[in-house]
Amino acid sequence: MTIKQKRNFNLWLIIPIGIVFWIIGFGFYHDLSANGEETYKGLKLFSDVIELVEKNYVDPVDSEEMIENAIQGMVHSLDPHSSLLPPDDFKELQLDTKGEFTGIGVSITMRNGFVTVVSPIEGTPAYKAGIKAGDKILKVDGKPTNKLRHAVKMIRGPKGTEVVVTITRKGFNEPKDIKLIRDVIPIESVRAVVLKPGYGYIWITNFRDNTTEDMVTELKQLESGKIPLKGLILDLRDNPGGLLNQSIKISDLFLEKGNILSIKGRLKQNTQIFKAKPNGTERSYPMVVLINGGSASASEIVAGSLQDHKRALILGTTSFGKGSVQTVEPLRDGYGLKLTIARYYTPSGRSIQAKGIEPDIIVKKKFINKDEISDGVDRIKEKDLKNHLEGNPDQGQDVPIKPGEKKGNKKKQKINAPENRYGHLKVEQLLSDNQVMRALDILLSYEIFKGDNK
C-alpha cells in the first residue's frame, strides 16, 4: 500500500516504548483520533488541502511525493535530527551501522559541484584500479553523478557485478572509464599505531556495531608490546557519532565505577542512567582525547564521561554539541521514522546540547593545505541548525543570539572529511599533526614529572 492509498483512512502514530540503542526501534500504534477533536480536525484539513491541490493545481502533481514531503516537513519542524526515512534512506542508514558493505571501496563527498573521492579504501577494487583521492567521478555506468546520494546508490551493488566509473583528475586530457567488479568492502572504524615506544594512538572514525570489539583488539595489541603502554591518544576528531551503546562500552573500557551518562526523555521509559563496570584489564595509563567541531553525539559522550571522571585530558577545540538521542522506528512499506526521544547528560549532569564539550586545553589545528578549513568559526555547529533543541529546556534559551541574528540562519562552510580516514595510518603524517604532537608532548611530560622515565 502506498502513501497515496493510505491517506483516506486513519493515520497512525508510532510512539517509542523503550530506550533504543540499536538501529531498529520498537513501538506500538495509537489512533490519533483518540487524542481529541482538534487532532481529527487537523487531519481533515490536511485531507481537504491534498484533494484541492490534486484537482485544481496548475500542473499535475505527484500526491504520494507531496504527502511524503508534508510528513518530512512536519518531522523536520521538531528538530534537525528527526526525519522521515524513505525506503532507500532507511536501508542506507542500516548499512551505515554495519561493519561492511558491497561496492568498489571509495569514500566520496561533494566538492565544488563534483562527486569527489576523499580516499580509496586500501585493498579494494577502487584502490587496485588506481583511483586516487581527489578524483572526480563524472559518471557511473554512463549516467551523470550530480547528486551524492544517487552516486552512492549507483556505485553500490551485488558482489561480483561490474560497474564502470568515469573519472577525471588533474593532468588528464579527457575523462577515463574504469571497469570495476564490486566486492564486499570491510569498514574499519578503529585504527591504531605506535607513535613512539610506549605511546599509542587510536583513531575512532565513528561508532558502528563492531567498534568496541575492534577497539579491544587494538588495545590488547598496544598493551602487549615489549614496552608497557605509558600513554594513549584517543582521536575522536571529525567523528560524527553513531550507535549509543557502542559509546557507552568504549567509555566503560577506561572506567571502573561511576556514571557514564544519563538520558532523560519526556516519557519515564526514555530516562535511564548508565554506570561503569569493573574491567578485567586495568588501564591506569594517562590518556589524551582529541576533539574538534566535527566530534558529535556518541564521540561527545566518550569525551564527556572521561573528562568528568578526570580519566583523560581533552585537547582540541569545542565539539559539535549534539546532546540528543534518536530512535529509528520501522514503518510500513519500508519507511522509517528517526525521532528524538531524549537528551543526554555527562556524569556531572552537564547537558552539551547546543554547547558542546569544551576541551581542557584549546589547541587549534594548523593546516598546510590552503583549501582546508580551520577549527574555528567556519564550522557549522548544533547551535547553528534550524529548530535545534535547547540543552536545558526548563531554564529556557541557553544559547545567546547576537542582535540582528536569526536562530539557525547562520551561513557557514562545511568542513571536509580527513583525507586519510581509510588505509594504514602513517606515523610520519601523524607526527606532522600539531594537535597529535601536543598530546604526545603532554604524555611524555607526565612520564618525566612522575619520575618513571628511563
Secondary structure, DSSP 8 states (H G I E B T S, - for coil): --HHHHTTS--EEEEE-S---SS---EEEEEGGGG-HHHHHHHHHHHHHHHHHHHHSSS---HHHHHHHHHHHHHHTT-TT-EEE-HHHHHHHHHHTSSEEEES-EEEEEETTEEEEEEE-TTSHHHHTT--TT-EEEEETTEE--SHHHHHHHH---TT-EEEEEEE-TT-SS-EEEEEE-EEEE---EEEEEEETTEEEEEE--B-TTHHHHHHHHHHHHHTSSS---EEEEE-TT---B-HHHHHHHHHTT-SSSEEEEEE-SSGGG-EEEE----SS---S-EEEEE-TT--THHHHHHHHHHHTTSSEEEES------EEEEEEE-GGG-EEEEEEEEEE-TT--B-TTT----SEE-----SSTTS--SSTTS--GGGSTT---S-GGG---S---TT--TT----------TTSSS---HHHHTT-HHHHHHHHHHHHHHHHHT---
